[in-house]
Amino acid sequence: MTHETQWRGGETVVAFGMFDGVHEGHAKLMRTANELAALHGLTSVVYTFSSHPMATFAPESVPPQLYTRSEKIQAIARMGIDVAVLRPFDRAYAALSPEAFVRSFCEALHPRFVVIGFNYSFGCKGAGKAQDMIRLGREFGFETRVVDEVQLDGEPVSSTRTRAAIAAGDMELVARLLGRPYTLSGVVQHGKQLGRKLDFPTANLAFPVGKAVPPSGVYAAMACVRGRWYKAAVNIGTHPTVPDGAPTIEANLLDAQEGDFYGCHMRLCLCLRLRGERKFESLQALREEVMRNREQVRDYFERNAQN
């Protein structure tokens, strides 16, 4: 739903947050909401925004997003949540007082429980805090559950930490923070045809606008296209050996026999950064490196299959 007033059901459990990336901290919020809903026969609801709030006031300051809107919806659905509200964030909405914000969702969603993180803020300029939600809950007739901070290796799990791990190319840490590998997705497009020259055709994606992309280099990945999964060696960057055109995301699907995938939707789960981007002396040297990278991909997944 794009607005809470579209809800036509009964009482609910509502989990609030940005849910960018749906990391392990967000997952704890949603598991709490699902448990309460199951225990009391209610509907679980996630209440979030269709875009980052900073896009309304300072678009240039919006951080790279971990999920596109459709990816966020899919991730929330995989958590077993019954309903998702992805509300547009505009200036009128941002100006609501904490009390007015609470009144608006109470009148629409009839919450018996509200689930928030320990650092959740709401209302104009984030004036409302967790203790305010507890107080307002008593006034409006719902119980507030505050979820404690989730930590990994002694540090908080957060979208900021996840973005930093992506920027560093540490895809294994990213997977631990998210609870799943980081994904890039889109429609397969025509590229430089360099892969065909090397006898290793690739399925290419354009760089996603506004989404966090790991640094240039080669990655071990799993690719899903036409409903099938393939091990893949993924190159992110500009190909300095054959410099021409904008950066691309190129997936060499190791055991694909179906020919080209142009126009198909492809999802890449990036598991490990194998190396940074390098310039090779010749196409033959690049081809030999591609062969090595393919074997590294196979070895990586064989080792992890045994663990």
Backbone bond lengths (Angstrom), bond angles and torsions (degrees), N, CA, C in turn:
res aa  C-N    CA-C-N  psi(-1)  N-CA   C-N-CA  omega(-1)  CA-C   N-CA-C  phi
1 M - - - 1.459 - - 1.523 109.10 -
2 T 1.323 116.27 152.01 1.464 120.35 177.92 1.533 112.46 -102.70
3 H 1.334 116.69 -0.91 1.462 119.86 178.39 1.518 108.01 -156.13
4 E 1.333 116.47 140.43 1.468 119.92 -177.52 1.528 112.20 -63.41
5 T 1.358 117.34 -25.18 1.466 119.30 -178.36 1.527 112.08 -70.51
6 Q 1.328 118.36 -9.46 1.459 120.63 176.62 1.527 112.33 -76.10
7 W 1.332 117.06 -12.59 1.462 120.70 -179.71 1.528 110.33 -68.63
8 R 1.336 116.10 131.43 1.469 121.55 -179.57 1.524 111.70 -122.29
9 G 1.329 116.81 12.84 1.455 120.33 -177.16 1.516 112.75 -96.28
10 G 1.344 114.37 -163.31 1.448 120.92 -176.84 1.512 112.82 -93.95
11 E 1.332 116.07 -142.27 1.455 121.15 -175.39 1.531 111.52 -71.83
12 T 1.324 115.46 153.59 1.463 120.64 -171.58 1.524 111.60 -137.56
13 V 1.328 113.83 168.08 1.459 123.66 163.86 1.519 105.60 -115.10
14 V 1.328 118.34 123.09 1.464 121.30 -173.53 1.531 110.13 -114.20
15 A 1.329 116.43 123.91 1.469 122.45 174.96 1.518 108.33 -103.25
16 F 1.336 117.04 127.63 1.461 122.31 -176.56 1.528 111.11 -107.68
17 G 1.344 115.76 144.96 1.455 120.64 174.82 1.516 111.35 163.66
18 M 1.340 116.04 170.15 1.466 120.48 175.44 1.528 110.92 -74.75
19 F 1.319 116.78 -36.20 1.464 122.67 178.25 1.526 112.27 56.97
20 D 1.325 117.11 35.94 1.462 120.25 175.34 1.527 108.22 -76.78
21 G 1.310 116.30 110.89 1.456 120.80 -178.66 1.506 113.82 95.44
22 V 1.342 117.18 -18.96 1.470 121.24 -177.75 1.533 108.64 45.83
23 H 1.352 115.58 57.80 1.457 120.54 -178.58 1.532 110.61 -78.70
24 E 1.332 116.71 -175.83 1.456 120.48 -173.90 1.527 112.55 -63.05
25 G 1.332 118.24 -29.39 1.457 120.44 174.09 1.519 111.21 -65.42
26 H 1.342 116.25 -44.87 1.462 120.64 176.89 1.528 110.73 -63.85
27 A 1.326 115.90 -39.20 1.462 119.82 -179.65 1.523 111.19 -60.26
28 K 1.339 116.81 -37.59 1.462 119.90 178.70 1.528 110.78 -64.44
29 L 1.331 117.14 -39.41 1.463 120.59 175.86 1.528 110.83 -59.07
30 M 1.334 115.69 -46.93 1.459 119.36 -176.08 1.527 111.86 -71.34
31 R 1.338 117.39 -35.99 1.466 118.81 176.01 1.524 110.87 -63.23
32 T 1.340 116.35 -39.04 1.465 120.14 177.24 1.524 110.46 -62.23
33 A 1.333 116.84 -44.20 1.468 120.70 179.21 1.523 110.86 -62.85
34 N 1.318 117.24 -43.26 1.462 120.67 179.81 1.528 111.72 -63.88
35 E 1.326 116.61 -40.39 1.462 120.10 -179.87 1.524 111.24 -64.55
36 L 1.334 116.60 -43.66 1.458 120.54 177.87 1.530 111.20 -64.29
37 A 1.328 116.12 -41.21 1.469 120.13 179.97 1.527 110.90 -63.36
38 A 1.332 116.54 -43.44 1.464 120.27 179.86 1.522 111.43 -65.97
39 L 1.337 116.56 -39.45 1.458 121.41 -177.37 1.526 112.35 -67.15
40 H 1.342 116.23 -35.34 1.469 120.46 -173.28 1.532 113.51 -110.95
41 G 1.336 117.72 6.27 1.456 120.62 178.80 1.514 113.71 67.11
42 L 1.332 116.60 39.85 1.459 122.28 -177.71 1.525 110.70 -111.63
43 T 1.323 116.63 175.67 1.460 123.02 176.43 1.521 109.22 -99.69
44 S 1.352 116.37 130.94 1.469 119.58 177.84 1.526 110.02 -87.13
45 V 1.338 115.48 134.40 1.467 121.84 -176.34 1.524 109.00 -130.37
46 V 1.309 117.05 135.13 1.461 122.37 167.50 1.522 107.86 -102.23
47 Y 1.329 116.13 129.90 1.468 121.83 179.77 1.522 107.03 -115.38
48 T 1.324 115.56 114.80 1.462 120.25 -177.96 1.526 108.41 -144.54
49 F 1.323 116.40 -165.75 1.464 120.75 -176.36 1.530 110.19 -118.97
50 S 1.326 115.23 151.47 1.462 120.28 -179.70 1.517 112.30 -77.84
51 S 1.339 117.30 -16.27 1.463 121.90 175.88 1.524 108.00 -148.10
52 H 1.330 116.14 165.16 1.459 119.92 -179.78 1.536 109.51 -67.78
53 P 1.358 117.98 134.55 1.474 119.59 -179.42 1.525 113.78 -53.99
54 M 1.348 117.99 -31.54 1.461 120.18 179.60 1.520 112.41 -62.85
55 A 1.324 117.81 -22.51 1.465 120.95 -179.90 1.521 111.51 -62.94
56 T 1.327 116.93 -23.85 1.468 120.96 -179.89 1.517 112.06 -78.32
57 F 1.329 117.23 -34.34 1.463 121.12 -172.75 1.528 113.95 -109.23
58 A 1.327 117.22 -35.03 1.468 121.09 -177.70 1.529 109.21 -147.94
59 P 1.340 116.80 76.38 1.466 119.90 -175.97 1.526 113.72 -54.53
60 E 1.334 116.69 -31.45 1.458 119.85 -178.48 1.524 111.87 -70.35
61 S 1.330 117.60 -13.59 1.464 121.53 -177.96 1.524 113.44 -101.25
62 V 1.318 116.70 1.92 1.471 119.44 179.44 1.535 109.12 -66.29
63 P 1.331 118.40 125.07 1.467 119.59 179.54 1.522 111.01 -70.45
64 P 1.335 118.25 156.28 1.473 119.88 174.96 1.530 109.71 -55.58
65 Q 1.311 116.28 132.49 1.459 120.50 -176.54 1.531 111.45 -84.66
66 L 1.313 115.35 146.89 1.457 120.55 179.66 1.524 111.40 -83.51
67 Y 1.314 116.03 -26.80 1.464 120.80 179.67 1.520 109.62 -134.69
68 T 1.313 116.50 145.02 1.453 120.59 165.82 1.529 107.55 -74.08
69 R 1.295 116.21 171.13 1.468 119.53 -179.38 1.522 110.99 -59.98
70 S 1.322 117.09 -45.94 1.467 119.66 -178.66 1.528 110.92 -66.49
71 E 1.330 118.03 -37.44 1.460 121.04 177.51 1.521 110.91 -64.21
72 K 1.337 116.20 -39.49 1.468 120.16 178.57 1.529 110.30 -62.32
73 I 1.327 116.45 -45.82 1.463 120.71 -179.68 1.529 110.15 -59.97
74 Q 1.341 116.78 -44.10 1.462 120.58 -179.67 1.530 111.27 -63.86
75 A 1.333 116.73 -41.10 1.465 120.56 -179.34 1.528 110.93 -66.21
76 I 1.319 116.92 -40.51 1.466 120.44 177.79 1.530 110.17 -64.32
77 A 1.335 116.00 -41.78 1.470 119.68 178.82 1.526 111.28 -62.91
78 R 1.330 117.15 -37.88 1.473 120.12 179.69 1.522 111.77 -65.44
79 M 1.322 117.49 -21.70 1.462 120.98 177.86 1.532 112.14 -79.58
80 G 1.327 117.19 -3.77 1.459 120.16 177.38 1.510 114.74 86.52
81 I 1.324 117.54 11.63 1.465 121.33 177.36 1.531 109.45 -68.92
82 D 1.338 116.29 139.65 1.469 120.00 -176.93 1.528 112.99 -75.49
83 V 1.352 116.28 -42.60 1.470 120.65 -173.29 1.522 108.98 -138.66
84 A 1.326 116.78 140.22 1.461 121.80 173.76 1.525 109.51 -120.14
85 V 1.323 115.93 130.26 1.465 121.94 173.05 1.523 106.98 -105.92
86 L 1.328 117.27 114.08 1.461 122.53 175.99 1.532 107.04 -108.94
87 R 1.306 114.97 91.29 1.455 120.17 -170.21 1.524 111.38 -88.65
88 P 1.335 118.14 135.65 1.468 120.35 172.36 1.532 109.72 -61.18
89 F 1.324 116.53 142.28 1.465 121.81 -179.40 1.522 107.71 -110.80
90 D 1.343 116.29 107.57 1.469 120.39 179.40 1.523 109.38 -120.82
91 R 1.332 116.40 178.99 1.466 120.41 -175.12 1.529 112.35 -65.84
92 A 1.323 117.54 -37.21 1.465 119.95 179.24 1.524 110.13 -64.54
93 Y 1.317 116.01 -41.80 1.465 120.51 179.10 1.526 109.94 -66.35
94 A 1.343 116.63 -40.99 1.462 120.99 -179.28 1.524 112.07 -64.71
95 A 1.337 117.29 -23.81 1.459 120.88 -177.13 1.527 113.62 -84.20
96 L 1.333 117.99 -5.93 1.462 120.82 -179.41 1.527 110.76 -62.25
97 S 1.319 116.18 137.02 1.467 119.94 173.34 1.526 108.70 -69.56
98 P 1.328 118.14 161.43 1.474 119.34 176.21 1.530 112.10 -53.49
99 E 1.333 117.15 -41.79 1.461 120.43 -179.62 1.530 111.17 -64.91
100 A 1.327 117.24 -42.75 1.466 120.77 -179.38 1.526 110.92 -66.76
101 F 1.322 116.38 -37.40 1.464 120.47 176.86 1.521 110.26 -61.51
102 V 1.324 117.24 -47.83 1.461 121.16 -179.35 1.530 110.43 -63.65
103 R 1.319 116.37 -42.97 1.467 119.52 179.68 1.533 110.89 -59.55
104 S 1.338 116.61 -40.65 1.466 120.10 -175.62 1.530 111.51 -64.63
105 F 1.331 117.50 -43.06 1.467 116.56 -178.19 1.529 111.77 -80.13
106 C 1.330 117.00 -25.80 1.466 118.76 176.86 1.527 111.26 -67.40
107 E 1.326 116.42 -43.37 1.465 120.29 -180.00 1.527 111.61 -63.53
108 A 1.341 117.03 -29.86 1.456 120.43 -175.80 1.526 113.23 -92.47
109 L 1.342 116.94 -43.73 1.468 120.91 -169.13 1.530 114.16 -102.83
110 H 1.306 118.60 -9.92 1.466 122.82 177.71 1.539 111.77 49.72
111 P 1.339 117.62 56.66 1.467 118.62 -176.40 1.529 112.28 -74.21
112 R 1.327 115.86 135.94 1.455 120.42 168.77 1.528 109.84 -94.29
113 F 1.360 114.79 -27.06 1.459 121.18 175.89 1.529 108.64 -135.08
114 V 1.329 115.32 144.72 1.460 122.15 171.25 1.526 107.33 -122.61
115 V 1.320 116.39 133.91 1.465 122.27 -179.02 1.522 108.30 -116.36
116 I 1.339 116.72 124.25 1.468 121.47 -179.85 1.519 109.69 -135.66
117 G 1.313 116.27 159.91 1.450 121.41 173.49 1.526 110.46 -78.71
118 F 1.328 115.69 162.57 1.465 121.30 -177.15 1.532 112.57 -60.58
119 N 1.352 117.33 -26.73 1.463 121.29 -176.26 1.529 112.36 -109.22
120 Y 1.323 117.75 18.25 1.463 121.14 -177.70 1.525 110.80 -68.10
121 S 1.321 116.53 137.37 1.462 121.93 174.58 1.521 108.70 -129.17
122 F 1.330 116.31 153.78 1.467 119.84 -174.76 1.518 109.37 -154.22
123 G 1.333 114.82 163.80 1.459 119.97 -178.62 1.522 111.42 82.26
124 C 1.324 116.11 178.94 1.462 123.02 -175.33 1.526 111.59 -53.64
125 K 1.327 115.64 123.46 1.464 123.91 179.45 1.533 112.65 56.49
126 G 1.351 115.65 26.57 1.459 119.41 177.97 1.509 113.70 65.45
127 A 1.339 116.53 31.59 1.465 119.92 -174.96 1.528 112.40 -67.68
128 G 1.335 116.88 -30.95 1.458 120.25 -179.16 1.522 111.63 -82.34
129 K 1.339 116.61 134.95 1.460 122.28 179.18 1.528 109.60 -119.48
130 A 1.314 116.04 -176.90 1.467 120.28 -176.12 1.526 111.83 -56.82
131 Q 1.322 116.98 -44.12 1.464 119.66 -179.13 1.531 111.92 -64.33
132 D 1.333 116.48 -31.84 1.464 120.34 176.69 1.524 110.75 -68.08
133 M 1.340 117.31 -38.29 1.458 120.31 177.99 1.524 110.00 -65.43
134 I 1.319 117.19 -39.43 1.469 120.16 177.22 1.527 110.13 -61.42
135 R 1.332 116.00 -45.03 1.468 120.67 -179.43 1.526 110.91 -64.70
136 L 1.323 116.67 -46.26 1.463 120.10 -178.75 1.524 111.29 -68.03
137 G 1.319 116.37 -30.21 1.449 119.72 176.28 1.527 111.95 -61.01
138 R 1.321 115.85 -40.74 1.467 118.87 177.19 1.530 110.60 -62.70
139 E 1.336 115.74 -36.34 1.471 120.41 -179.48 1.520 112.58 -72.41
140 F 1.344 115.93 -39.19 1.462 119.96 -174.34 1.528 113.47 -97.96
141 G 1.322 117.23 -4.09 1.458 118.79 171.61 1.513 116.53 94.50
142 F 1.325 118.13 26.04 1.473 119.50 173.99 1.530 109.19 -128.91
143 E 1.332 114.48 159.07 1.460 121.24 177.69 1.519 109.43 -100.06
144 T 1.312 117.66 133.58 1.469 122.22 -179.04 1.518 110.44 -99.35
145 R 1.313 115.81 128.85 1.458 121.85 173.29 1.531 107.77 -110.15
146 V 1.327 116.02 122.12 1.465 121.21 179.89 1.519 108.79 -102.29
147 V 1.318 115.77 122.15 1.469 122.20 -177.77 1.526 109.23 -90.29
148 D 1.315 116.06 128.68 1.461 121.19 -179.68 1.531 111.96 -68.43
149 E 1.315 115.28 164.53 1.458 122.25 177.51 1.526 110.79 -61.20
150 V 1.330 116.18 137.29 1.465 121.99 173.81 1.518 107.80 -97.85
151 Q 1.331 116.03 131.38 1.460 120.23 -179.36 1.517 111.45 -117.84
152 L 1.320 115.18 154.38 1.458 122.97 173.97 1.518 107.60 -136.77
153 D 1.313 116.90 123.82 1.471 122.14 -177.05 1.522 112.02 55.52
154 G 1.323 116.13 36.86 1.460 120.94 175.92 1.511 115.29 80.39
155 E 1.335 118.21 4.12 1.464 121.81 178.95 1.522 110.26 -124.66
156 P 1.346 117.48 152.49 1.466 119.92 -177.61 1.532 112.41 -63.99
157 V 1.321 114.68 143.59 1.462 120.99 168.92 1.520 107.23 -83.72
158 S 1.324 116.94 122.03 1.464 120.64 -177.91 1.520 109.91 -152.14
159 S 1.330 115.76 163.66 1.465 120.32 176.06 1.520 110.59 -65.44
160 T 1.343 117.11 -36.51 1.465 120.97 178.85 1.523 110.89 -62.07
161 R 1.320 117.04 -45.88 1.463 120.49 178.19 1.528 111.01 -64.54
162 T 1.323 116.64 -37.53 1.463 120.39 178.92 1.519 111.15 -65.12
163 R 1.336 116.73 -43.02 1.471 119.75 177.81 1.524 111.07 -62.14
164 A 1.337 116.86 -38.50 1.461 120.30 179.22 1.527 110.73 -65.37
165 A 1.324 117.30 -38.88 1.461 120.70 178.62 1.531 111.15 -67.09
166 I 1.333 116.81 -37.44 1.469 120.27 176.18 1.522 109.84 -64.10
167 A 1.335 117.00 -45.21 1.468 121.07 -179.52 1.517 111.65 -62.02
168 A 1.344 116.82 -27.72 1.464 121.26 178.83 1.527 111.86 -87.14
169 G 1.334 117.24 -6.74 1.464 120.47 -178.57 1.517 113.85 75.99
170 D 1.336 117.24 15.12 1.469 121.21 -179.35 1.523 109.12 -87.55
171 M 1.326 115.93 77.88 1.451 120.23 -172.71 1.528 112.55 -72.20
172 E 1.313 117.65 -23.45 1.463 119.33 177.02 1.527 110.56 -70.71
173 L 1.336 117.59 -39.82 1.458 120.06 174.75 1.517 110.29 -66.10
174 V 1.323 117.17 -40.96 1.467 120.91 178.37 1.526 110.26 -56.48
175 A 1.333 116.43 -45.00 1.468 120.51 -179.49 1.521 111.28 -62.69
176 R 1.333 117.50 -36.37 1.469 120.43 178.40 1.528 110.83 -69.75
177 L 1.320 117.18 -36.84 1.465 120.55 179.42 1.532 111.51 -70.52
178 L 1.321 116.11 -39.28 1.465 120.58 -177.91 1.527 112.93 -84.83
179 G 1.344 115.93 -22.93 1.451 119.04 -172.73 1.507 112.79 83.66
180 R 1.350 116.44 7.81 1.466 122.79 179.97 1.529 107.53 -166.94
181 P 1.325 119.14 159.50 1.468 119.56 177.55 1.524 111.84 -62.92
182 Y 1.323 114.96 153.72 1.464 120.77 177.22 1.521 109.47 -74.74
183 T 1.321 116.28 141.77 1.461 119.86 -175.15 1.526 112.64 -119.61
184 L 1.321 114.42 146.09 1.451 124.10 166.60 1.520 106.56 -123.68
185 S 1.307 117.54 139.03 1.460 119.02 -176.87 1.519 110.80 -146.06
186 G 1.311 115.15 163.03 1.454 121.28 179.58 1.514 110.73 164.83
187 V 1.319 115.22 -171.20 1.461 121.99 -179.96 1.525 109.06 -93.64
188 V 1.323 116.66 133.09 1.462 121.92 -179.07 1.523 109.85 -65.06
189 Q 1.358 114.74 129.37 1.463 121.12 -176.22 1.528 110.88 -121.03
190 H 1.332 114.89 168.02 1.463 120.17 173.81 1.525 109.55 -73.65
191 G 1.326 116.91 138.41 1.455 122.03 178.43 1.514 111.27 -116.18
192 K 1.337 115.74 -146.00 1.470 121.56 -178.14 1.523 112.93 -81.65
193 Q 1.350 116.57 -6.59 1.474 121.94 -174.37 1.526 112.07 64.37
194 L 1.348 116.54 18.00 1.461 119.91 179.90 1.517 110.77 -65.14
195 G 1.344 116.36 -38.61 1.461 119.16 179.88 1.521 112.79 -58.76
196 R 1.329 116.55 -38.37 1.468 119.24 179.66 1.528 110.79 -67.00
197 K 1.328 116.93 -35.23 1.462 119.85 176.90 1.523 111.61 -63.65
198 L 1.336 115.25 -28.99 1.468 120.27 -179.35 1.527 111.96 -93.92
199 D 1.353 116.74 3.97 1.471 122.69 -177.55 1.520 112.67 68.48
200 F 1.343 117.31 20.71 1.452 122.34 176.26 1.531 108.29 -131.95
201 P 1.338 118.42 78.11 1.466 120.19 -177.97 1.523 111.61 -57.22
202 T 1.326 115.16 146.78 1.462 120.58 -178.50 1.526 110.72 -121.90
203 A 1.331 115.31 156.54 1.458 122.69 171.04 1.524 106.50 -104.52
204 N 1.331 116.85 122.62 1.465 121.70 -168.52 1.527 112.60 -109.69
205 L 1.342 114.72 140.52 1.458 121.68 174.48 1.524 109.19 -118.42
206 A 1.332 115.76 146.90 1.456 120.15 171.76 1.527 109.13 -75.22
207 F 1.342 116.47 155.63 1.459 119.76 175.69 1.536 109.17 -63.25
208 P 1.328 118.32 127.93 1.467 120.25 179.76 1.525 111.28 -71.79
209 V 1.311 116.61 133.20 1.460 121.84 -178.26 1.524 110.09 -73.19
210 G 1.329 117.15 127.35 1.444 121.89 174.47 1.517 115.85 79.18
211 K 1.322 117.45 1.75 1.464 121.12 -177.25 1.527 109.97 -105.39
212 A 1.326 116.20 145.05 1.455 120.88 178.98 1.526 110.09 -66.37
213 V 1.334 116.55 128.29 1.470 122.33 179.53 1.521 107.87 -122.32
214 P 1.331 118.07 132.71 1.466 120.37 179.52 1.531 111.28 -63.82
215 P 1.342 116.94 165.52 1.461 119.89 -179.06 1.525 112.30 -65.56
216 S 1.327 115.28 161.18 1.458 121.01 -178.64 1.524 110.58 -57.89
217 G 1.322 114.78 145.15 1.448 120.10 179.78 1.512 111.07 150.86
218 V 1.327 115.33 -167.98 1.460 122.44 -178.22 1.519 109.43 -113.86
219 Y 1.331 115.83 137.06 1.458 122.46 -174.10 1.528 110.95 -128.09
220 A 1.323 115.14 144.56 1.465 121.06 167.29 1.521 106.92 -83.08
221 A 1.335 116.18 129.51 1.463 120.28 -173.91 1.522 110.54 -146.05
222 M 1.320 113.93 165.49 1.456 121.51 166.73 1.525 106.87 -112.18
223 A 1.327 115.99 133.76 1.457 121.03 -178.01 1.523 109.51 -115.99
224 C 1.327 115.74 134.17 1.462 121.24 175.75 1.524 108.45 -113.74
225 V 1.324 115.64 119.93 1.461 121.13 178.93 1.528 107.76 -147.98
226 R 1.315 116.51 137.36 1.468 122.65 -175.75 1.528 111.45 53.54
227 G 1.322 116.33 34.46 1.451 120.40 175.95 1.513 115.85 77.83
228 R 1.334 117.81 4.79 1.462 120.98 -179.87 1.526 110.31 -118.17
229 W 1.335 115.49 150.53 1.463 121.52 179.93 1.525 110.16 -104.55
230 Y 1.343 115.22 139.79 1.461 122.30 179.12 1.529 109.41 -134.84
231 K 1.320 115.72 143.58 1.463 118.85 165.89 1.521 107.17 -68.36
232 A 1.329 116.46 144.91 1.469 118.90 -174.88 1.520 111.05 -146.67
233 A 1.337 114.76 143.82 1.463 122.12 167.76 1.522 105.97 -100.20
234 V 1.320 117.03 116.81 1.468 122.10 -173.16 1.521 109.80 -109.98
235 N 1.323 115.77 125.74 1.460 121.01 175.51 1.521 109.70 -104.24
236 I 1.339 115.35 125.92 1.462 121.48 175.71 1.530 107.45 -113.04
237 G 1.327 116.99 123.34 1.465 118.70 179.25 1.504 113.13 145.82
238 T 1.341 115.39 -158.09 1.470 121.57 -171.26 1.519 114.83 -110.41
239 H 1.354 118.29 -1.70 1.463 121.66 -175.24 1.529 111.39 59.24
240 P 1.322 118.66 74.39 1.465 120.46 -178.01 1.523 113.29 -62.42
241 T 1.334 118.25 -19.15 1.477 120.40 176.19 1.516 110.25 -68.11
242 V 1.330 116.57 -35.14 1.468 121.94 177.98 1.532 107.06 -129.65
243 P 1.337 117.73 73.26 1.471 121.23 -172.98 1.524 111.88 -71.05
244 D 1.318 115.56 115.97 1.466 119.70 178.94 1.517 108.25 -172.77
245 G 1.314 116.13 120.84 1.450 119.12 175.15 1.513 114.05 93.04
246 A 1.336 114.88 179.76 1.454 122.79 -176.77 1.527 110.92 -77.83
247 P 1.322 117.21 160.13 1.467 119.80 175.83 1.530 111.10 -58.43
248 T 1.314 115.64 148.02 1.456 120.71 -179.47 1.527 109.82 -136.36
249 I 1.318 114.30 170.30 1.462 122.76 173.83 1.520 105.89 -118.85
250 E 1.327 117.30 112.65 1.462 121.89 -172.86 1.522 109.89 -119.33
251 A 1.312 115.86 124.82 1.458 121.57 -178.21 1.517 110.57 -110.58
252 N 1.323 115.82 119.57 1.457 121.76 173.59 1.530 107.13 -93.91
253 L 1.342 116.57 103.76 1.460 121.90 -176.88 1.527 108.66 -81.35
254 L 1.326 116.12 117.92 1.463 120.50 -165.77 1.524 114.76 -64.62
255 D 1.312 118.31 -37.67 1.463 119.63 -173.50 1.514 112.77 -124.82
256 A 1.326 116.99 27.55 1.458 120.33 -179.86 1.522 110.28 -77.70
257 Q 1.325 116.28 132.54 1.463 121.36 -179.84 1.528 112.33 -118.46
258 E 1.350 116.13 2.55 1.466 118.94 -169.86 1.522 114.76 -87.08
259 G 1.333 118.72 4.45 1.456 119.79 -176.64 1.514 110.90 84.59
260 D 1.350 117.25 -150.33 1.466 119.03 -175.18 1.534 110.90 -79.65
261 F 1.340 113.90 160.79 1.466 121.31 -178.83 1.524 111.34 -120.54
262 Y 1.326 118.22 22.62 1.457 120.89 -177.04 1.530 111.02 -56.23
263 G 1.336 115.25 132.86 1.458 120.52 178.99 1.508 114.44 85.78
264 C 1.340 117.86 -7.08 1.464 121.18 179.03 1.531 110.50 -87.54
265 H 1.314 116.51 151.70 1.457 120.56 173.97 1.521 108.71 -81.43
266 M 1.330 116.46 135.02 1.459 121.37 -179.83 1.518 109.77 -130.18
267 R 1.326 115.94 137.45 1.468 122.32 175.28 1.514 108.75 -117.47
268 L 1.343 116.14 128.10 1.459 122.45 -179.82 1.523 109.60 -111.35
269 C 1.316 116.53 123.99 1.464 122.30 174.77 1.522 107.29 -101.70
270 L 1.336 116.55 107.63 1.460 121.81 -174.93 1.527 109.89 -85.14
271 C 1.339 116.42 120.20 1.465 120.83 -171.24 1.526 113.67 -106.48
272 L 1.340 117.45 -35.13 1.471 120.50 -175.23 1.513 109.99 -155.68
273 R 1.328 117.10 135.76 1.464 120.94 172.70 1.522 108.31 -84.99
274 L 1.331 116.41 118.34 1.463 121.67 -177.54 1.521 112.24 -83.06
275 R 1.322 116.58 -38.18 1.470 120.56 -179.45 1.519 109.47 -166.46
276 G 1.329 115.53 165.19 1.448 120.99 173.72 1.525 111.07 -80.88
277 E 1.319 115.63 175.47 1.462 120.61 179.26 1.527 109.72 -73.90
278 R 1.329 116.74 136.16 1.457 121.69 -178.54 1.531 110.52 -136.43
279 K 1.326 114.45 154.27 1.464 120.69 175.07 1.523 108.71 -101.56
280 F 1.345 116.18 132.32 1.457 121.48 -178.34 1.526 110.08 -108.52
281 E 1.331 115.26 155.86 1.464 120.20 -174.61 1.516 113.06 -70.15
282 S 1.324 117.09 -25.10 1.460 120.28 -176.87 1.520 109.69 -155.72
283 L 1.341 115.32 166.80 1.452 119.48 176.16 1.526 111.08 -64.53
284 Q 1.348 117.01 -32.39 1.461 119.81 178.35 1.525 110.73 -65.31
285 A 1.320 116.81 -41.28 1.469 120.11 177.66 1.526 110.52 -64.72
286 L 1.324 116.08 -38.72 1.457 119.99 177.36 1.529 110.26 -65.35
287 R 1.327 116.52 -41.12 1.471 119.91 179.00 1.524 111.09 -60.66
288 E 1.318 116.99 -42.53 1.464 120.66 179.13 1.522 110.93 -63.83
289 E 1.333 116.19 -37.02 1.468 119.39 177.86 1.524 110.63 -68.26
290 V 1.344 117.06 -39.02 1.462 120.19 177.55 1.531 110.10 -60.11
291 M 1.317 116.30 -41.59 1.469 120.07 177.80 1.525 111.02 -61.65
292 R 1.333 116.78 -42.42 1.467 119.78 177.45 1.528 110.97 -62.90
293 N 1.326 116.03 -42.30 1.464 119.43 -179.55 1.533 111.27 -64.08
294 R 1.314 116.81 -38.75 1.473 120.09 177.49 1.531 110.28 -60.15
295 E 1.323 116.65 -42.60 1.467 119.60 179.51 1.528 111.00 -68.38
296 Q 1.343 116.57 -35.43 1.464 119.68 176.07 1.524 111.11 -62.59
297 V 1.330 116.44 -38.35 1.463 120.79 177.54 1.525 110.04 -62.86
298 R 1.331 116.22 -47.74 1.475 119.59 178.75 1.524 110.86 -58.95
299 D 1.321 116.34 -45.82 1.463 120.72 -178.52 1.528 110.74 -61.92
300 Y 1.330 116.41 -41.39 1.463 120.03 -178.91 1.519 110.93 -60.35
301 F 1.332 117.13 -48.09 1.462 119.25 -176.92 1.532 111.80 -73.29
302 E 1.332 118.13 -30.39 1.455 119.97 175.25 1.536 110.45 -65.74
303 R 1.329 117.00 -41.85 1.469 120.05 179.20 1.521 110.74 -64.79
304 N 1.332 116.66 -41.98 1.457 119.45 -177.53 1.514 112.40 -73.95
305 A 1.337 117.22 -24.79 1.464 120.09 176.30 1.515 111.30 -68.93
306 Q 1.347 115.92 -26.03 1.457 120.30 -178.23 1.527 112.07 -86.99
307 N 1.345 117.34 -14.73 1.471 120.80 -178.13 1.528 111.59 -84.32
